Amino acid sequence: MQREKHTYHKMHFISNVYRFIIFLILLIVTMLILIINYNFSRQNHQYTLDYNMSAVKGLKELIADQEHYFLQQLNNTYESYYAYKEGLFSCVNSTRHESFPYRQNIYRFLNESFPPSSEMNSLTLYAASDHQIYSVTKQVRKNFSASLPEFSPLIACYENPYTVLQMMPSHSSRVLDTSRGYSFIYCLRDVITKVNIGAIQADYSVAEVENFLSSNYPGVKGDFLVIDMAGNVLFDTTGVWYDKPFPYAEPFVSAKKLDNVPVTLEYENYFVNMESHSYPNIRVIGLVSGKTLSEDISRNIALMLFATASVTILTCIGIYLYLNSSSRQLNQIYHTMLRIQNGELDSYIPVDNKHKNELVDISVSFNDMLRNLNLYIDKVYKTEIENQRYKLKALQSQINPHFLYNTLEAIRMKAVLQEEPEIGEMIYILSKIFRNSIKNESILAVRQEIENCKNYLRLCDIEYKNLFRYEFQVEPALLPEPIIQHALLVIIENYIMHGFDSNRTDNYVRITGVVENGFAVFHIVDNGFGIKTGELEKLRLSFLEKSIDTVERIGLKNIYQRMKLLYGEDCDLQIYSEYGKGTEIIFSFIYKGDSEIV
């Protein structure tokens, strides 16, 4: 007892050492994780804002390229007029503005300035000489009266005495059937008279800008705005601020550039990146909410924590296994002794012969002692117990099923000698059924099962003479097929016990067997009492219950459970019944066709 107590205290001390070492490792790893997460969150925060700033600069460059293209077309027009006295200005200054060639020349200019590959939505010209609007899109060309309110910015630009490039939200998409966009507008002035003769407007789609962002800056976080100095929204990825002034425009208009500046908009904190474009005077803004940054960082940190935790757990497990290997043999000795103390005398200490040490020698000696002890017990006690068991078995074997079978045969012979052939036949059939039943076979051929069924029905026919009839229609291919013993017999017996009406003379039961779609299918149909709807549902549900204490038709449940054990899901037992009209039971299982039970 003193030795066991010493071993227990030693094991307890070793376990505490392991716990302390693992706890220390976890504490160090946790501190490293917190430091790494802090640095990673700062770097990820800065990367998100820098990427947003890159998108802002890219958006500014896109607008600058669009502006450059628009002004280049105007410059080509002026050069053409200076060099050849032809082109747009000569056309607009023409006095024959009602003529077909006049309109054709305007449309020709617009089409040449608006190639199919252009990013423009539409190109529109206001000609002051005939006070008309001429527009071309990628699909059509149209002509409007200058009184339409959608083109009022174009008219206002013409009436402005100063020739200034303007950029503003476009409203012409309503009449041109194009997508939402923003406009570049420039006044046209005669190069000789210095008189305004019209204005030209190029519309660009905001959808093209969104495609530009998604293609060139995939995964960029935040929202993007382009506003003019009046706070009008030219582009908005949220779609919230279109058709109204941006209510928070004042701090952005007053500044020239913002780089990761925190602001509060709509009671939410944002980090702002902004670039200004002086001509036209606009502001390109990128907004990243603090919530978006937190969610992004949290997701990345969660992923990193998961990976780190997995590595940490695996490391701790490895360290634990390594430390535990040094005292594994002592643990095995301790637990084996406990099992032997509880009466498990066949327990032995596992011995690792590859690593020789004092504990291995103790284990080998202990196992030898235990083997000698078990040999002594076997010699003295088990021999006596085995002798008693054999005596009991010899007494039990004096009465066995063969004795009962021989007794039935003796009774049958006596009935024949006394000229009682019917009784003799009943005993003969019963003895055949009994002889087949005492065989230790769980499955047999279908032909044998049918023979058992016929013997049973013949016995019933003698008992209930002229009260019922029966028939078998089984395909020959099914006769050698293996089947659960008594599967059909139990179903027929179920009919005799619960469905047979002794007051009728037209009782019948029909057994058919066919091969259908790879299954052996048996139908047992009778015209007995049938089963009430509630009892039928209760019987079906009872098949799924483990207990048989509350089951009335135990034989059917027994067949169902045995068939599930033998065939798995490739079998079925279905019961259809109508009270007062009869019952049909369908027993089916997978058809093998390549084996035979003799």
N, C-alpha and C positions, 0 to 999 in steps of 0.2 A: 504493500500500500504506500509506503514511504517513497519507493522508487517511482511509482506511477505519478505521485504528487509532484515529485521533482521534474519528471518528464513534462507534465502539464505546464508547470511554471516556465520551463525553458521554451516550450512551444509558444506560450503566450508572449514571452519577451521577444522572440524572433518575429512574431506577427506584428507587434507594436513597432519594431524597427522598420519593417517593410512599410507600414502605414506612414511613418514619419518621413521616410525617404521619398515615397510617392507624393505625399502632401507637399514637401519642399519643392519637388520638380514641378508640380502643378502650379505652385505659387510663382515660381520663377517664369514659367511659360506664360502665365496669365499677365504678369507685368510686362513681358516682352510684347505680348499681343496688344496690350493697351497702348504701349509706346508706338508700335508699328501702325496701329489703327489711327492714332492721332496724326502721325506724319502723313499717312496715306490720305486721310480725309482732307487735310490741308492741300496736298498736291492735287487731289481730284477736284476739289473746289476751284483751285486756280486754273486747272486745265479746262474745266467746263466754261469758265468765264472767258478765258483766252480764245477758246474755240468759237464762242459766241461773238467775240470781237472780230475774229477773222471773217465770220459770215457777214458782219456789218460792213466791213471794208469791201468784201466781195460784192455785196449788194450795191454799195456806192459806186464801185467800178462798173457794174452792169448798167446802172442809170447813166453814168458818164459816157459809156460806149453808145447807148441809145441816143443820147443828146448829140454826140459827135456825128453819128450817122445822119441824124436829121439835119444838122447844120451843114454837113458836107453836101447833101442833096440841094440845099438852098444855095450854097456857094457855087455848085456846078451850074445852077440856073442863072445866077448872076454872070458868071464867066461866059456862058453861052450867049447871053444878050450883049455883053460888051464886045465879044469877038465877032458875032455873026448877025447881030440885030434880029435874033429870032429866039424862039423858045417861049417860056411861060409869059414873060412880060409883054412881048409883042402880041401874044394872043389875048391877054387880059386887057391891053390897051386898045384892042381892035374895036371899031365902032359897029362891026357886024356881029354883035353878040347874040342876036337871035338866030343866026344861021346854024345849020347842022355842022359844017366844018369847024365853027367856033367851039362848039361843045366837044366835038371829037378831039380837037387839039388839046383841050383841057384834060380830058380823060386819058389821052395818050401820055401826057406829062405825068399824071398821077400814077398810071400803070408802070411807067418806066422808073419812077421813084419808089415803087412799091413792088419789088420782085417777089416771086412766090416763096423764096427762102427767108424773107424778112420776118422779124419777130413782131412786126406791127399787127395790130388788130384792124386798123383802117387808116386811110389818109384822106383828109378833107380839105377843100379849098373854098374860100369865100371870095367871089368876084364882085367887087363893088360896082363895076360897070352895068351889070344886069341884076345886082342884088340877089344872087342865087348861091346856093350851097351845092358843091359837087363832091361826092364821096365815092371811094372804091374800097372794097374789102377783098378778102381772099376768094370770095364766091361771086359777088355781084358788084354793080356800080349803081349809084342812086343820085337823084337830083331833088333838092328840097328848096322851099322858100326860106329866106333868111330870117323870117319872123318866128321860126320855131325856137322855143325857149331852150331846148337842148344845145343849141349852137350860140347862145348868148355870149359865152366867153370868147368865141371867135370874133363876133361883131365888136365886143368891147376892146379886143386887142387891135382891131382895125381902126377904131375911133381914138385909140391912145396916140398922142402926138410923138411919143417916144417909141423907138423900135427896140423892144426888149423881149428876150426869150422868157416865156412863162411856162411853168409846170403846175398843173392843177388836176383835181379829180375830173374824170370824163363822165359826161352824161349822155353822150351821143349813142352809146350802146343800146339805149332804149328804142331808137328809131332805126338803127343799123343792124339790129339782131345779132350783136356781137357780145362777147363776155365782158364782165366788168373790167375797167382799165383806168389808166391815167393818161393825161395829154401833155404833149409839148406843143406850144402855140407861138407863132412868130408872125409879126406884121410884115407885109410885102409893100415895099416903097419903090416907086419909079426912080430909076437911077439918074434920070435927067431932070425931071421936074421936082423930085424929092417929095412927091405927093403920095400918100398911102393909096394903094389901088386894091388891097385885099388882105387876107390873112390865111395862113396855112396851119393845119393841126394834124399831128400824128398821134394816134392812140396805141398804147401798148397794154397787153393783157396782164392782169395781176396773176393769172394762172401760170403764165410763162415765168414770172418771177418765183412763184412757189416751186415750179419744176427746177429752176436754177438752184434754189437753196437745197432741195432734196437730192439733186444730182451731184452738186459740188461740195456740199457740207452734210453728208448723211449722219443722222443721229445727233444733230446739233440741238441743244436745249434752249428753251426760251421762246419768246414771241418777238416779232419784228414789225416795226412801223416806219413809214415814210410820211413825213408831214411837211407842209410849207410854213412860211413865216406867220400865216394867219391861223395856223392850227388845223387846216383842212387835211384830212387823211387821204393820202394817195395810195398807200398800200398797208394792209393789216392782215397778218396771218391768223388772227383770232376771228376776223370778220365782224367784230362788235362795233368798231368805231367808224364804219363807213357812213357816208351821207350826213355826218354831223361833225362839228369841230371837236378836236381832242381836248377834253376838259383839263388835262394836266400839261398843256403844251408850254406854258409860260417859262418854267425852268429850263426846258430844252431849247427854246428859241433864243433865250438870252445867253446860252453857252455856245461855244464853238466845238468843244470836244469833251467827251466824258469817257473815263476808262475805269470800269468796275466801281462805279460810284453808288453807294446804297441810297435808295429813296423809298418813300412810302406812298403807294398808290392804292386807293380803295381799301384802306385799312390792312394792306398787306405789304410786306417788305420785298423790295426788288433790288437787284444789282443791274446798273445801267451801263451799256456801252453805246457811244454815239459818235458819229462822224457827220460833218457838215459838208455840203457841196454849194459853193458860192454862186455858181451860175449854171442853172437857176438856183436860187437860195432855198435849199431844203435841208432837212435833218433826217438822217438814217439812224434809227434807234433799235437797239437790241435789249430786251428786258428778260431777266432770268429771276424768277421768284425764289425766295429763300426756301419755300416749301419744296420746290422742284429740286433744288440743290440737296436738301436734307434727304428726300426720297431716293435720289440717285446715289448719294453717299451711303445711305443706310443699306441699300440693296447690295452695293459693292462690298461694304463692310461685312454684311451678313454672309455673303459668299466666302469672303476671306476668312471670317471667323469659323465657318463650317469646315473649310479646308484645314485651317490651323488646328481646330479641335479634333478633327479626324486624325491628323498626324500626331497630335499630342496623345490621344487615347492609344493609338497603335504603339507609340514610343513607351508609354507607361506600361502597357501590356508586355512589351518586350523586356523592359527592365524588371517587371515583376516576375516574369518567367525565368529570367536569368538569375535573379536573387533567390527565387524559390527553389531552383535546382540544387542549391547547396544543402538544403535541409529536407529535400523530398523523401529521402530514405528514412529519416527520423519520423516524418509524418506518417509514412506507410507503416512503420513498426507500431506507432502509437494507435492508429486507427484499427490495425489488425488485432491488437491486443483487446481493444474495446469490443470488436465483433466476437472474439473468442469468449470474452467475459459474458456476452449475451447469448452464448450457446451455439454460435456458428463455428463448429469445430473443423469445418472443411475450408476455412479461410487460411491462406498462406501469404507470407510477405513477398511481394515481387522483388526479385533480385536482378540487379544489373551487373553482369559479370565483366563488363567492359571497364568499370571503374572500381577497382579493388580498394577497400578501406575497412576500418574497424566495424562500421555499421553493417557492411555487407557480410562480414564474418559472423556478426551477431544474428543477422537475418537467416543465414544458412543454418546455424546451430539451432535457432528457434524453429525453423521449418522441419528439421530432422526430428526434434523432440515432439513436434505436433504430429508428424507422421507415425511415429512409434506409439503415441497415445491413441491415435485413430485405429491403428492395427490392433491394439489391445481391446479397444471397445468393440471392434468388429468381431474379434475372436470370442469375447465373453458374452456380450449382450446381443449383438445383431444376429448371431447364430441362433440364439434362443428365440428371438422374435420371429425369425424366418420359419423355424420349425412350427411355431404356433400358427402362423399364416397358412402354411401348407396343410396342416390338419383341418383348419376351417374351410379351406378351398375343397378338400376331399369330401367333407360333409355336404357342402353345397352342391357339388357335382353329382351327388346321388339322385337328385331330382332335377331333371333338365328337360328342355323342349322335346328331345327325342323320346323320352319316357312317355310324355303326354301324347305324342304322335302314335307310338306303339299301342297305347291304351285305346285311342280312337279306332285304330285298325282292328283290335280285338273285338270292340263293340260292334263294328260293322260286320265282321264275320258271323257273330252271334245273331245279328238281325237277319242276315241272309239265310242262315240255317233254320231260323224260325219263320221263314217265308214272309219277311217284311222288306221287300225290295226297295220301297220308297225311302224307308228309314235308312237302309243300307246305302242307297245312292247319296242321300244327304250327308251321311257321315263320311262317305268316300270323298265327296266334293270338299267338305270341310277340312278333311285331312290333307288334301292337295293344297288348299289355300294355306293351311297352317305350315305345311312342309316348305312352301315357297317363302313364307313369311319369316321362318327362322333362319334363312340364309343371311349371312352377314354381307349383304350387297346393298349399297346405297343407290346404284343405278343398274338398269338392265335393259334388254332390247325391247322395242315397242311390241314385238310379237308376243313376248313373255308377259308383258303388262296386259295386253288384250286377252290372253289366255286366262290370267287371273281374274280379269273383269268378267269374262264369260262364265267361269266357274262360280263366281259370286252371284251373278244374275240367275244362273241355273238354280242355285240354292234358293234364291228368293222366289223363283218361278214355282218351285215345288211347294214353298210355304204359302204363296198367294196364287194358287192355281187358277188359270183362266182370268186373272184380274189385270194383267198388263203384258205388254210385248216390248221387245227390244231389238235393235239392229245395229250392226257395225258396218261402216263404209270407210275403210282406210286404204289409202294408196299403197301399192306394194313397195314403192321406194322408201316408205317410212318404216317398214317392218324391222329392218336391222338397226334403225337409228337408236342411240342411247336415250333413255328417259329416266326421270327420277322414279324410284320404286314406289308403287301405290299412288302415283300422281292421279291417274284416271280413276283408279278404284275408289279413292277417297271422295272424288267428286260424285261418282255414281252412288256411293253409300250415303252421301249428303242428300241426294234426291230420295232414296228409299226411306231415310230417317225423317226428313222434314217435308218432302213434297208428295209422297205417295198417298193416294186416297183409296182406302180399302172398300169404300162404298161405290166405286166406279169399276167398270169392266174394260174401259178404254184407256187405261194408263199406258203410257209408252215413254221410252227414253231412246234417243238416237245418238250414236257416237260416230263422228266423221273425222277423218284425218287427211289433210292435203298439204302440199308444199306450195307456199305462196311467197314470192319475192325473197327467196332465200331463208324463209322461216318454216318450221314445222308447226302447223296450226291445227288444233283439235277443238271441235265444237261438240259440247254435250248439251243436248236440247231435250227438255221434258215438258209435259203438260200438267205438272203438279199444281200444288197450292200457290206457288209463287211466293214472293217476299214483298211485304209492305214497303212503301217508299222510304219511310223513316228508318226502318230496320235495315234496308238495303244500304243506305248511306252510312249507317253506323257500322255495318259489316265491312264496307270498303275502307273506312277510316281505321278499323281495328287492325288491318294488315300492317299499318305503319307503326303500331304500338309495340313496345318491347315485351310488356307483360301479357300473359294469356289468362289471367285470373278472371277477367270480365268478358272474355270472348265466348260466345255461344257455340259457334261452329269452329272449334279449335283445329279440326282437320284441314279446313281450307287455309287458315292462317299458317299452319305448319307447312303445307305445300308451297305457299307464297314465299315464306322465309327460306326454305330449302332451295327453291329455284333461283332466288336472288343470290344465294351463296355459290351455287353451281355455275349459273350462266351470267351473273352480273346484271348489267342493264339490257342485255340482249334477250330479254324474255318478258312476258306479261301474263297476268291473270285477270281477266275482265268478267264481270258479272252483270247481266242484264235480266231484269225480271219485272213482270207485271202481275200484281196480286190477283189470284183467281184464274190466271191464264197460263202460267208456267214460267220456266227459267231457262236461260241460255248462259253457259259458262264457256269462255274461250280461253284455252291454255295454249300459249305459243312460246317457242324458243328457237334459237338459231339452228338452222339445218346444216349439218356438216357433210353428210352423205359419203364420207370417205372412211368411215370407221364402223365396226360392227361389234356388238356385244354378244357373245355366244352363251 
